């Protein structure tokens, strides 16, 4: 069975393709050294036209549609999220514009909307060297160092010195732990359930925040922060796995690069913490198959975040407490407890 792989390595080689979504201008050359926030390629701004069907968006039959439902007129300049139309019934519906732009034309229930997309500036994502140019799109960048992959990121990129606040894998990140000496640093906290902690981090401000886990209600606040936020384990209360914890603790006060890219299972891009080191590492495998002897992480309760050794694979499907049958493996935890876990709830640490 093909196994999902998460890279949590004290020393590894790293090679990443950084590409623009469309053709643009590459700003670097092969062999050039770059840091995480350097812009390596740029796509110029462009104009797009959106045709908005108001009657469909408001779920109003065309025979009952009236122009009075449209609250704007041609020539109006709107900001992202502004209301452009609304129904007048008891169960009011509204239509908001998806981006800033100008209304060019209104014809019946159709609105032609012009959007100026800002230029896209592609950052390197981590400190390294340009290994190969991708014509009109970007470049391959290579480096060696410690690598810890996470499961959620807010899309930002930055770098700074790492400050470790978490005293153990199950520690909490609270506003009381932050002080002015941490301004401009990347902080490793624990589990966050207090919105005031995120606000305090923003007010300092930090240059990045690494958390083991976070309550789901804080997602909008974390996504809106101006600096990268990475969750190592996910949403809910999940302690960070000991392997990642030890790597980050031993690299405290080193420069750390945070690429809090959203996890895209199609492209393979995911949030990553990279710590450049003066050593050479081998490129790790991106895919693997389950086999005895592998270090694995458990992704389901009651063992979420725990790391162990996959001792053997069950020869037949196992009946689970839920009533389902699944392929499973016996995992020996660090406590020496042996537990049987469905393979779908494991990933390989490599």
C-alpha positions in Angstrom: 0.0 0.0 0.0 1.4 3.4 -1.0 2.3 5.4 2.1 2.0 9.1 2.6 5.4 10.6 3.5 6.1 13.5 5.8 9.7 14.8 6.0 10.9 15.5 9.5 14.7 15.3 9.1 17.6 16.7 11.1 19.7 16.9 7.8 18.5 16.5 4.3 18.9 17.8 0.8 16.1 20.0 -0.4 15.1 20.8 -4.1 12.0 22.7 -4.9 10.5 24.0 -8.1 9.1 27.5 -7.6 6.8 28.4 -10.5 4.5 31.3 -11.4 0.9 30.2 -12.3 1.4 31.8 -15.8 4.2 33.2 -17.9 6.2 36.0 -16.4 9.8 37.3 -16.0 12.5 35.3 -14.2 14.6 37.6 -12.1 17.5 35.3 -11.0 20.2 33.4 -12.8 21.5 29.8 -12.4 24.0 29.5 -9.5 22.7 32.6 -7.7 22.2 32.5 -3.9 18.8 33.6 -2.6 17.1 33.8 0.7 13.5 32.9 1.5 11.9 36.3 0.8 13.8 37.1 -2.4 11.6 37.6 -5.4 12.8 35.2 -8.1 10.1 35.8 -10.7 7.3 38.2 -11.4 4.1 38.1 -13.3 2.8 41.5 -14.4 -0.7 42.8 -13.4 -3.5 41.9 -15.8 -7.1 42.8 -16.4 -9.8 40.2 -16.3 -13.5 40.4 -17.0 -16.1 38.5 -14.9 -19.7 38.0 -16.1 -21.9 37.8 -13.0 -25.4 36.2 -13.3 -27.3 38.0 -10.6 -30.6 36.0 -10.9 -28.8 32.7 -10.6 -26.7 33.9 -7.7 -29.7 35.1 -5.8 -31.8 32.0 -6.8 -34.5 34.2 -8.4 -36.4 33.0 -11.4 -35.7 35.2 -14.5 -39.4 35.9 -14.9 -39.5 37.4 -11.4 -36.2 39.3 -11.7 -36.1 43.1 -11.3 -33.2 45.5 -11.8 -34.0 46.8 -8.4 -32.3 43.8 -7.0 -29.0 45.3 -8.3 -27.8 47.9 -5.8 -25.0 49.3 -8.0 -24.7 51.1 -11.3 -22.3 51.0 -14.2 -19.1 52.9 -13.4 -19.2 52.0 -9.7 -15.8 51.0 -8.3 -16.1 48.3 -5.7 -13.8 46.6 -3.2 -13.6 42.9 -2.6 -16.6 41.7 -0.6 -18.8 44.7 -1.5 -22.5 43.9 -2.0 -23.5 44.2 -5.6 -27.1 42.8 -5.4 -29.5 41.5 -2.9 -33.0 39.9 -2.8 -35.8 41.6 -1.0 -37.6 38.6 0.4 -37.6 37.4 4.0 -34.7 34.9 3.4 -32.5 37.7 2.1 -29.6 36.6 -0.2 -26.7 38.9 -1.2 -24.2 38.8 -4.0 -20.7 40.1 -3.2 -18.0 40.9 -5.7 -15.0 38.4 -5.6 -12.4 41.1 -6.0 -11.8 44.8 -6.3 -12.9 46.3 -9.7 -15.3 48.3 -11.7 -18.8 47.6 -13.1 -18.6 48.1 -16.9 -22.1 47.1 -18.0 -25.5 46.0 -16.6 -27.8 44.2 -19.0 -30.9 42.6 -17.4 -29.6 40.2 -14.7 -26.1 40.1 -16.1 -23.3 42.4 -14.8 -19.9 42.7 -16.5 -17.3 43.4 -13.9 -13.6 44.3 -14.7 -10.9 43.2 -12.2 -7.3 44.4 -12.2 -5.3 41.5 -10.8 -2.1 42.8 -9.0 1.3 41.6 -10.1 2.4 38.2 -8.7 5.8 38.2 -7.0 7.2 34.7 -6.5 9.4 34.4 -3.5 12.2 31.7 -3.2 10.5 30.2 -0.1 13.8 29.1 1.6 17.4 30.1 1.6 19.5 28.3 -1.0 21.0 28.4 -4.5 19.3 28.6 -7.9 20.1 25.2 -9.5 18.1 25.5 -12.7 15.9 28.1 -14.5 12.4 27.3 -15.5 12.0 29.6 -18.6 9.3 32.3 -18.1 8.1 30.6 -14.9 10.7 30.4 -12.1 13.5 28.2 -10.9 14.6 25.1 -9.1 16.2 26.0 -5.7 18.5 23.6 -3.7 19.9 23.7 -0.2 20.8 21.4 2.7 19.6 21.6 6.2 16.9 20.4 8.7 13.4 20.1 7.3 10.0 19.8 9.2 6.8 19.6 7.2 3.5 20.7 8.7 -0.2 20.2 7.8 -1.6 23.7 7.6 -0.2 27.1 6.6 -1.6 30.6 6.0 0.3 31.2 2.7 3.0 33.6 3.9 6.8 33.3 3.7 9.5 34.8 5.9 12.7 34.0 7.9 14.3 35.0 11.1 16.0 33.5 14.2 14.1 30.7 16.0 12.9 31.2 19.5 11.5 28.1 21.2 8.8 28.8 23.9 7.4 25.3 24.1 8.9 23.4 27.1 7.4 20.1 26.0 5.4 18.6 23.1 2.1 19.2 24.9 2.8 22.8 26.0 0.3 25.7 25.5 1.0 28.9 23.6 -0.4 31.9 25.6 0.0 35.7 25.4 1.8 35.7 28.8 4.8 33.8 27.2 5.5 36.6 24.7 7.7 39.6 25.4 9.4 42.4 23.6 12.7 40.5 23.2 10.9 38.2 20.7 10.0 41.0 18.3 11.1 40.1 14.8 11.8 36.4 15.6 10.1 33.1 14.6 8.5 31.6 17.6 7.8 27.9 18.2 4.8 27.6 20.6 2.6 24.7 21.5 -1.1 24.3 21.3 -3.1 27.6 20.8 -6.7 28.0 21.9 -6.6 31.7 22.9 -7.1 34.4 20.2 -5.3 36.9 22.5 -2.1 34.9 21.9 -2.4 35.5 18.1 -3.2 39.2 18.7 -0.1 39.6 20.9 2.1 37.9 18.3 0.8 40.3 15.7 1.3 43.4 17.9 5.0 42.6 18.7 5.2 41.7 15.7 6.7 38.3 15.1 8.2 37.2 11.8 6.7 33.7 12.0 4.8 31.3 14.3 5.1 27.5 14.5 2.4 25.7 16.5 1.8 22.1 17.3 -2.0 22.5 16.9 -4.8 25.1 17.2 -8.5 25.2 17.8 -10.5 25.5 14.6 -12.3 28.7 15.7 -9.0 30.6 15.4 -8.5 29.8 11.7 -9.8 33.2 10.4 -7.4 35.1 12.8 -4.4 32.9 11.9 -5.1 33.1 8.2 -5.2 36.9 8.3 -1.9 37.4 10.1 0.8 39.2 8.2 3.5 36.7 9.0 3.6 32.9 8.3 1.8 30.5 10.6 2.4 26.8 10.4 0.6 24.0 12.3 2.6 20.8 12.6 -0.2 18.5 13.6 -3.5 20.1 12.8 -6.7 21.4 14.4 -7.8 20.3 17.9 -5.5 19.6 20.8 -2.7 17.5 19.4 0.8 17.5 20.9 3.7 17.9 18.4 5.5 14.7 17.6 8.7 14.2 19.5 10.8 14.0 16.4 9.8 17.4 15.1 10.0 18.9 18.6 13.6 17.7 19.1 14.8 19.0 15.8 13.3 22.5 16.4 14.6 22.7 20.0 18.2 21.7 19.0 18.2 24.4 16.3 17.0 27.2 18.6 18.6 30.6 17.8 19.4 29.5 14.2 18.0 31.2 11.2 14.8 29.4 10.1 12.8 29.8 6.9 9.0 29.4 7.0 7.0 28.7 3.8 3.5 28.4 5.1 2.1 27.2 1.8 -1.4 25.6 1.9 -1.1 21.8 1.5 -1.8 20.9 -2.1 -1.9 17.1 -2.5 -1.9 17.4 -6.3 1.3 19.4 -6.6 2.9 18.0 -3.4 3.5 21.5 -2.0 2.9 21.8 1.7 3.9 24.0 4.7 7.6 23.6 5.5 10.1 24.8 8.1 13.6 24.7 6.7 16.8 25.4 8.7 19.9 25.9 6.5 22.9 24.0 7.8 26.6 24.0 6.7 26.5 20.3 5.7 25.4 18.3 2.7 22.3 16.1 2.9 20.7 13.6 0.5 17.4 14.2 -1.2 14.7 12.3 0.6 12.0 10.1 -1.1 8.7 11.8 -1.8 6.7 8.5 -1.8 7.1 5.1 -0.1 5.3 1.9 0.7 4.5 0.6 4.1 7.0 -2.0 5.4 8.3 -3.2 8.7 10.9 -1.1 10.4 9.6 2.3 9.3 9.3 5.2 11.6 5.6 6.3 11.4 3.3 8.9 13.0 -0.2 8.1 14.1 -2.8 10.5 12.8 -5.9 9.4 14.7 -7.1 9.5 18.4 -6.3 8.4 21.0 -2.6 8.3 19.8 -2.6 11.5 17.6 0.9 12.8 17.0 2.7 9.9 18.6 5.6 8.4 16.7 6.6 4.7 16.7 8.1 1.9 14.7 5.9 -0.1 12.3 6.8 -3.7 13.4 4.6 -5.7 11.0 1.7 -5.5 8.6 -1.4 -7.5 9.3 -1.8 -10.2 6.6 -5.6 -9.6 6.4 -8.0 -6.7 6.9 -8.8 -6.0 10.5 -12.2 -5.4 11.9 -12.2 -1.9 13.5 -14.4 -0.7 16.4 -16.4 1.3 13.9 -17.4 -1.9 12.1 -15.3 -1.2 9.1 -12.5 -3.5 7.9 -9.1 -2.1 6.9 -5.5 -2.9 6.3 -3.6 -2.3 9.5 -0.2 -2.5 11.1 1.3 -3.1 14.5 3.1 0.0 15.8 5.5 -0.1 18.8 5.3 3.3 20.6 8.2 4.9 22.5 6.5 3.7 25.7 6.9 0.2 24.3 3.1 -0.2 24.1 2.1 -2.1 20.9 -1.0 -0.9 19.1 -2.7 -1.9 15.9 -3.5 1.1 13.7 -5.2 1.3 10.3 -2.7 2.1 7.6 -4.9 5.0 6.4 -4.2 6.6 9.8 -0.4 6.4 9.5 2.2 8.4 7.6 5.9 7.6 7.2 8.5 10.0 8.7 11.4 10.0 6.2 
